[in-house]
């Protein structure tokens, strides 16, 4: 797919947009209530409503085997206040985008981007025919420490993502990137979209590479537009946590709380408290998640028995392995392998 083919796809009215236009004509009035808008959007967004707020989660918008999805924002209708548990990167391909985030109005022009943390309440004004807005939606799990290690250490993006992924409390963070003249970034975004829509062999791996390139370039954009890297008032602590999480991921099969604390010159009690406070999880929970992630890889990519996999990741009790696996993934190891 070349850029002209991509542009034709993006300008084309989708089935959802035709549904929106048809529904708007039936209401036959200029201003709709939030309830009326929600009625129109319901078949498209598959949200749930809590306290008059639209709630979306990653399972509603991403396929089970997807960590990243690219979609064109639906034109012609505003989107009322909503929030979601995934990270969203908004890109204005053409035209403009007006959204309200935490009560502040944000205007984006062609080429500009906005990175939204999880659980940020935001709304968008109706996009016109020439306003092509791209939503890049990413699961929190996508940003593991191997992702962080590809970005420069102790930087804004890493800190932002660590907060979004590991902090148990809700953060209201977002970053606006004034990248309208960055043709390199525009090219990366076009290449990303072409790869996503083509869905060819190795597309997932190529998409991962483009995401790294895009985030690396976004960091440069932000550093150029401001010297205040103040996304979190716990920046230094976050950097430490990022290092600790990377160490655990690389050594989960042999690491203990004591050995990890020794590596970072912490008292074990302090390390345990720091991890719990920052991630909302215990040291043991994080080790267990890495073991089960390894189990997933072995289930999908090898033919070894489930009992052997259980032993391989350090669980000698098969029943315990089954229980922990189902608690985390909602299916048994056998069901996961078949799926």
N, C-alpha and C positions, 0 to 999 in steps of 0.2 A: 504494500500500500504506500502510495506517495502522498505528499502534503495536499495536493489538489483533491485527491480522492477523500482524504480525511476531512477536508473542509466541506465537501459536498455532503458527507455523512452528518457532520455536526450541524449544518444549516437545515437539513431536512427535518420536517415536522415528524416527531415520533408518534406512535400510537397513543402514548400517555398525553402528549400535548394536544392531539386531536380530541381526546376525551375531555381535557380541560376546556378547550374552546367550545365544545358542544355543551358542556355543563354550564359554562358562563352564559351562553346564549339563552338557556332555559330559565336562569334566574332573572335575566333581563333587567339588571340594575348595576350601577357602577361600583357600589361599595357593598361588600359581603361581610357578614359577621365571622368571627373565628370559627363558630360552629358550622356555618355554611361552607367555609373554605375547607374545614376538616372533612366534611362530607364528600367534597369533590376529590380530596387528596387520598382518602382512605383506600380505594382500590389500587393506588399507585405506591404509597409509602408503607402500608401495612404496619402502622404504628399502634400503640396503645395510649390511653389518656389517663394521667394521674394529676389530680388537682388542676384541671384545665390546661395541663401542659402535655404536649405530644412527646412521647418517649419512643425512641428507636434503639434497638440493640443490634450488635453485629450479625447475629443469626438471622435477622430480618433482611439484611441488605447484602450479605456475602454468602456465597456457597460454602458448604462444609469444608471443602479443600482449598478455599481461597483465603489469603491473608490481605490481599489488596484488590480493590475493584475500582474501575474508572467509569464514571457516568456523567452524562450531560445533565445539568440542572434543568428541571422542567420550567419552560417559559410560560408567560402569560398569567401567572397567578402567584400571589404572595404566599410565603410559608410562615405561619404564626410561630410564636415562641415554642421551641423544642430543644431537646438535648439528647445525647446519645453516648454510649459507652465505648465508642471507637474514636480514633484520631482522624480529623478531617483536614485535608489540604484543599483550599478553594483557589482556583486559577481562572482569571478572566481571559479567555481566548480572544474575544472581541467585544466591543461595547463597554458596558460598565455593570457594576453590581453594588447595590446598597443593602447593607445589613445592619442590624442592631445587635450588639453584643454587650450583655450586662448593662443595658440602658444607654450605651454609647453608640452613636451612628458612625458607621465605617463605610466610606465610599472607595471602591476599588475601580481602577481604570484598566484598559487593555494591558496585559502583560504582568499585572500586579497579582499578588498572592496573599492568602491569609491562612495561617496554621492554627487550628482550634484544638485545644485540650479536650479531654473527655469531660462530659457533664457540664459543659458551658452552655448556658441558656442563650439562644440567639434566634433571630428571625430574619427573613429576607423579603425585600420588596419584590413586586412582580417584575420579572425580566421581560424586556421587549423582544421583538423579532430578531433584532441584530445583536442582542446581548447573549453571547455564547459563554456560559459559565461551566467550568469543568470541576467536578467533585472527585477527589482522590481519597477514598475511604480505606483506612488501615486498622486492622486489629491491633490491640495493645501487644498481644503475643508476638506480633511481627518484629517488634523492636526489642530483641534480646541483646545480650551483651556483645554478641558477635557483630551485631549491627553497629553498636556504639564504638567498637574498636576500629571500625573503618573510618570513623570521623575523628578529627583532631580532639585530643583529650581536653577535659575541663572547658568545654565551650557551651555556648548558649543552647544549641540544638540538643546536645546530649543532656544537659541539665533539664531542659523543658520536657524531654521524653521520659527521663527517669521519674520526674514528678508525675507525669501523666500515667505512667505504668504502675509505679510502686507506692505512691502515697495513697493511704486509705481515705483521707478526707477529700472533699471536693475542692478543686482549684478552679479559679476563674481566669485562667491564662489564655492568651491568644497573642500571636505575633503577626503584624502586618509587614509585608515585604514590598517596598516601593521599587519593583523590578521591571517597570515598564520599558526601560531602554536596554534591558539585558537580553540581547538576542541569542546569546549562548544558552541561557535558561529557557527561552522560548523554544529553541531547537530541541533541547532535552525533553520538554513537555510534549512537543509534537511527535518526537520519536517514541516516547512512552505510549502515547495514545495509539499510534500506528501499530506498535507491537501488541498492545492489548486487544485491539479490534481484529487484528489478523489472527491471533491465537494460533500461532504456528508451533513447530517443534522447538522445545526449549524456551518458549515464551516466558514462563515463570522466572527462569534464571536471568533472562535478558531484562525483564521488568525489574527484578531486584537490583541489577546493576544500574539501571536508569534512576531508580529511587535514591541510591547512594549518591549518584552524580548530582541529582536535583537538590538533595539536602546539603551536600557540600557547597554547592553554588549559592544556596539560600543563606548559608552562614556568611559567606563573603559579602552578599548583598546587605545583610543586617549589620555586619561589622562596619561597612562603609557608611551606613546611614546613621549610626549612633555608636558611641563608645560606652554606652551604659548597658552592660550585660547584667541586667537586674531582674531577670524573669523570676528568680527565687531568692528569698532572703536567707536561704540555706545553701548557697552556691557551693561553698567549700565542703560542707558536709555531703552534698549531693555528689561531688566529684569523688570523695572518699568512698561513698556507697557504690558508685559506678565501678571503681577499681575492685572493691570487695566482691561485688556480684560477678565480675569477670573472672576473678580468681576462683570463686566457687564453681562457676561453670566449667572452667578448665580442669578442676581437680576434684569434682564432686565424688568420684569413685573412691578416693582415698582421704579426702580432707575431713577433719573434725573441727568442732568449734574451737578447741584448744589450739590445734595446728594453724588454723586460719587466724586466730587472735595473735599467735606468736609471729606469724608472717607480717602482720601490720603493726606489731608492737603495741597491741591493746590487751587489756585484761579481758578474759573471756566473758565476764559478766557485762562489761561495758559494750563489747562487740554484740552480744546477744540483744542487749537493750537498744543499741543503735539500729540494728537490722529490723527489729520489731517496730520501733518507732517510725522508721523511714519507709519500710515496705508493707507494714501491717502483717507480716508473716514471720514465723520463727525460722531460725537457721535450719532446723530439721525439715520444715515445710519446703524451703527452697531446694535443699539437697534432694528431697523426694521428687519434686517437680522435674529436676534435671534427669533423675533416674527414669522417670516415667516417659519423658520426652525421648530418651534413648530407646526405651522399650518400643515406642511408636515407630521409630526409625527401623528397628529390627523386625517388627511385625510387617511393615510394608515392603521392606527391601531384601528380606532373607526368607528362607524356608525352615529355619531352625524352629524347634518346638517351643511352645509357650513356657514349658517347664524350664527349658534351657535358657530362654530369655530372662525369666525370673531370676535364675541363678546368676546369669551374666551381669545383671544390674545390681546384684547384692541382696536379693530377697530369696531366702532359702525356704520360706513358708509360702507355698503357691496360693493358698487361700487368702493370705494377707495381701499378696500382689494383686489378685483379682479384685479384692475389696477396694484397695487404694486406687487402682486403675479406673474402676467404674465410678468411684466418688469424684474423680477429677474429670473424666471424659464422658461420663454418662452412658457408656457402653462397656461390655466386657472386652478383654483382649481378643477373643475369638471373633466377636462381632466387628471390632475395629479392623481386623485383618481382612475379613470378608468384604467390608465396606470399601 
